[in-house]
Amino acid sequence: MQESIRKADILIEALPYIQVFAGKTIVVKYGGSALESPSVVKGILQDLVFLSAVGLRPVLLHGGGPEISKRLASTGRAVRFINGMRVTDRAAVQVVNEALEEVNRQLVRQIHGLGGKADGLVVHDRVILAEPHPDAGRLGYVGLVKDVRVSRIRRALDHRAIPVLSPMGSRDGQLYNINADEAASVVSSSVKAEKLVLLTNVRGILRHPGEAHSLIPTLTTREARLLLERGVIQEGMIPKVHACVAALQGGVKKTHIIDATIPHALLLEIFTKTGIGTEIIR
């Protein structure tokens, strides 16, 4: 009986947050090595199904780095990065797209298996329209988001389905590989999201790299820029912070960087007062 009462108390604690965020759109970006852990993937998708069931409007934008690297390696192609971006020639961009479409199908199937509804949106749905990256001469078919056709996303949300987006764009029939953090940032601004949540494999932004106790719970955009200038924010966290700042400038209310490996990380970040990661606010 006491265990049942404790569970009921947890639901009541979440009630004010459910009431505040009901009907609001939340964009979640998930990718990287955490996609390789079935238990972590299942936990994140359970959270998304829960959010949808209680009236929020979650949008999932996924990456697929490990699957992409595996497929490229199987073709004998070298995997090269410049400033954290994958060099993608004409043949490789097809492989990248195939890998992302397979990840998309798997995520949609798993959401359905958990009792949720999902709508997989890949490059042929033309939701994300691209333009070549300014450094395309070196990067190849890597792009930036030029526009987002939000009507297709909203149609899925209006049917209580979770849109599952692949970070591939097109222009005049040409495919472009797009950084998933940047894509999630532009999508969140385009759909006027309440929140953008970037899921990663670290606690959040640390004042001292490698020391979990130095987690910074809240940053303003000004403070985030200062930490970037001072080199406190490093490596893979840099594009995530840039994505958060850009989303806030685009009208998103609040952004979060959290550790996907913590069980039910999304629910803890959204439905508790303290949260578990770093939030970046205006």
C-alpha positions in Angstrom: 0.0 0.0 0.0 2.8 2.5 0.9 4.5 1.9 -2.4 1.2 2.6 -4.2 0.8 5.8 -2.2 4.3 6.9 -3.0 3.7 6.4 -6.8 0.4 8.4 -6.5 2.4 11.2 -4.7 4.8 11.4 -7.6 2.0 11.8 -10.1 0.5 14.6 -8.0 3.9 16.3 -7.9 4.0 16.3 -11.7 0.4 17.6 -12.0 1.3 21.4 -12.0 3.9 20.9 -14.7 1.5 18.8 -16.8 -1.1 21.6 -16.5 1.4 24.3 -17.5 2.8 22.4 -20.5 -0.4 20.7 -21.8 -0.8 21.7 -25.4 2.8 23.0 -25.7 5.3 21.7 -28.2 8.6 20.3 -27.0 11.3 19.4 -29.5 13.7 16.7 -28.3 17.0 15.9 -30.1 18.4 12.4 -29.5 21.4 10.8 -31.1 25.0 9.8 -30.7 26.3 6.7 -28.9 23.2 6.5 -26.6 21.2 5.3 -29.6 23.3 2.1 -29.4 21.8 1.2 -25.9 18.4 -0.5 -26.3 17.5 0.2 -22.6 18.3 3.9 -23.0 16.4 4.2 -26.2 13.4 2.5 -24.7 13.4 4.8 -21.7 13.5 7.9 -23.8 10.7 6.7 -26.1 8.6 5.8 -23.0 9.1 9.3 -21.8 8.0 10.7 -25.1 4.9 8.5 -25.2 4.1 9.6 -21.6 4.4 13.3 -22.6 2.1 12.8 -25.5 -0.4 10.9 -23.4 -0.7 13.7 -20.8 -1.3 16.3 -23.5 2.1 17.7 -24.4 3.2 17.8 -28.1 6.6 16.2 -28.3 8.7 16.3 -31.6 11.7 13.9 -31.9 14.6 14.8 -34.1 17.1 11.9 -34.2 20.7 11.6 -35.2 22.4 8.4 -36.3 26.1 8.8 -36.1 27.0 5.3 -35.0 24.8 3.7 -37.7 26.2 6.1 -40.3 29.8 5.3 -39.4 29.1 1.6 -39.5 27.5 1.7 -42.9 30.3 3.9 -44.4 32.9 1.6 -42.9 31.2 -1.4 -44.5 31.7 0.2 -47.9 35.4 0.8 -47.3 35.0 4.5 -47.0 37.1 6.5 -44.6 35.2 8.6 -42.1 36.5 12.1 -41.8 35.4 15.1 -39.7 36.3 18.8 -40.0 35.4 20.9 -37.0 33.0 18.1 -35.8 31.2 17.9 -39.1 31.2 14.7 -41.2 32.8 15.1 -44.6 30.1 13.8 -47.0 30.8 13.3 -50.8 28.0 12.5 -53.3 28.1 8.7 -52.8 28.4 9.0 -49.0 25.4 11.3 -48.7 23.2 8.4 -50.1 24.7 6.1 -47.4 24.0 8.7 -44.7 20.4 9.0 -45.8 19.9 5.2 -45.9 21.3 4.9 -42.4 19.1 7.8 -41.0 16.0 6.4 -42.7 16.6 3.0 -41.0 17.1 4.7 -37.6 13.8 6.6 -38.3 11.9 3.4 -39.1 13.2 1.7 -36.0 12.2 4.6 -33.7 8.7 4.7 -35.2 8.3 1.0 -34.7 9.4 1.2 -31.1 7.0 4.0 -30.3 4.2 2.0 -31.8 5.3 -1.0 -29.7 5.1 1.2 -26.6 1.5 2.1 -27.3 2.2 5.5 -28.8 1.5 7.0 -32.2 4.4 8.2 -34.4 4.8 9.7 -37.8 8.2 9.2 -39.4 9.3 12.2 -41.5 12.3 11.7 -43.7 13.9 13.6 -46.6 11.4 12.7 -49.3 8.6 14.2 -47.1 10.4 17.6 -47.7 9.9 18.9 -44.2 13.5 20.2 -43.9 14.7 22.3 -46.9 18.4 22.8 -47.1 21.1 25.0 -48.5 24.8 24.1 -49.0 27.1 24.8 -46.0 29.4 27.8 -46.4 32.3 25.4 -46.2 30.9 23.0 -48.8 34.1 23.0 -50.7 35.7 21.0 -48.0 32.7 19.3 -46.4 30.9 18.2 -49.5 27.1 17.6 -49.3 26.7 19.0 -45.8 24.0 21.6 -45.5 22.2 24.2 -43.3 18.5 24.4 -42.7 17.0 27.0 -45.1 13.4 26.4 -44.2 11.1 24.1 -42.2 7.6 23.2 -43.6 5.8 23.2 -40.2 2.4 22.2 -41.6 3.5 18.5 -41.9 4.8 18.5 -38.3 1.6 20.2 -37.0 -0.6 17.7 -38.9 1.1 14.8 -37.0 0.8 16.6 -33.7 -2.9 17.4 -34.3 -3.4 13.7 -34.7 -1.7 13.1 -31.3 1.3 11.4 -33.1 4.9 12.1 -32.3 6.7 13.4 -35.4 10.0 11.6 -35.8 12.4 13.7 -38.0 15.5 12.7 -39.8 18.2 15.5 -40.0 18.5 15.3 -43.8 17.5 18.2 -46.1 17.1 18.6 -49.8 17.3 21.3 -52.4 16.4 20.8 -56.1 16.6 17.1 -55.6 20.0 17.1 -54.0 20.4 15.6 -50.5 22.3 17.4 -47.7 23.5 16.0 -44.4 22.6 18.4 -41.6 24.0 18.6 -38.1 21.2 17.2 -35.9 21.7 19.9 -33.1 21.4 22.7 -35.7 18.4 21.0 -37.3 16.6 20.6 -33.9 17.3 24.3 -33.1 15.8 25.6 -36.3 12.8 23.1 -36.0 12.1 24.2 -32.5 12.1 27.9 -33.5 9.9 27.2 -36.6 7.2 25.3 -34.6 7.4 27.9 -31.8 8.3 25.3 -29.2 8.1 25.9 -25.5 11.3 23.9 -25.0 14.2 22.4 -26.9 15.8 19.5 -25.1 19.2 18.1 -26.3 19.9 14.6 -25.0 23.5 13.7 -24.7 25.7 11.3 -22.7 27.0 13.8 -20.1 25.2 15.5 -17.2 25.1 18.9 -18.9 27.5 21.8 -18.9 30.3 21.3 -16.4 32.4 24.2 -15.0 35.3 21.7 -14.7 35.3 19.0 -17.4 35.0 15.5 -16.1 33.8 16.6 -12.6 30.1 15.8 -12.4 29.7 17.9 -9.2 30.6 21.0 -11.1 27.3 20.9 -13.1 25.9 24.3 -13.9 22.1 24.0 -13.5 21.1 27.3 -15.2 22.8 29.7 -17.6 21.7 32.8 -19.4 22.7 33.2 -23.1 25.2 35.9 -22.0 26.8 33.5 -19.5 26.9 30.7 -22.0 28.8 33.0 -24.5 31.3 33.9 -21.8 32.0 30.2 -21.0 32.5 29.6 -24.7 35.0 32.4 -25.0 36.9 31.2 -21.9 37.1 27.6 -23.3 35.0 26.2 -20.4 32.6 24.7 -22.9 34.6 22.4 -25.2 34.4 19.9 -28.0 31.0 18.3 -28.6 29.2 20.6 -26.2 30.0 23.7 -28.3 27.5 23.0 -31.1 24.9 22.1 -28.6 25.3 25.4 -26.8 25.2 27.3 -30.1 22.0 25.4 -31.0 20.4 26.4 -27.7 21.3 30.0 -28.0 20.0 30.2 -31.6 16.8 28.5 -30.5 16.3 31.1 -27.7 17.0 33.9 -30.2 14.4 32.3 -32.5 11.6 32.5 -29.8 11.9 29.1 -27.9 11.1 29.8 -24.2 13.7 27.5 -22.6 16.4 25.0 -23.7 17.9 22.1 -21.9 21.0 19.8 -22.2 20.6 16.6 -20.2 22.0 13.1 -19.8 19.9 10.5 -21.7 21.5 7.7 -19.8 19.7 8.8 -16.6 16.4 6.7 -16.4 13.5 8.9 -17.4 15.7 11.9 -17.9 13.0 13.8 -19.9 10.4 13.4 -17.2 12.8 14.4 -14.4 13.9 17.5 -16.3 10.4 18.7 -17.3 8.3 17.6 -14.3 10.5 18.4 -11.3 11.5 21.7 -9.8 15.3 21.1 -9.8 15.7 19.1 -13.1 18.8 17.1 -13.8 20.9 18.9 -16.4 21.7 22.4 -17.6 19.0 24.8 -18.7 19.9 27.8 -20.9 17.5 30.7 -20.7 17.4 34.2 -22.2 
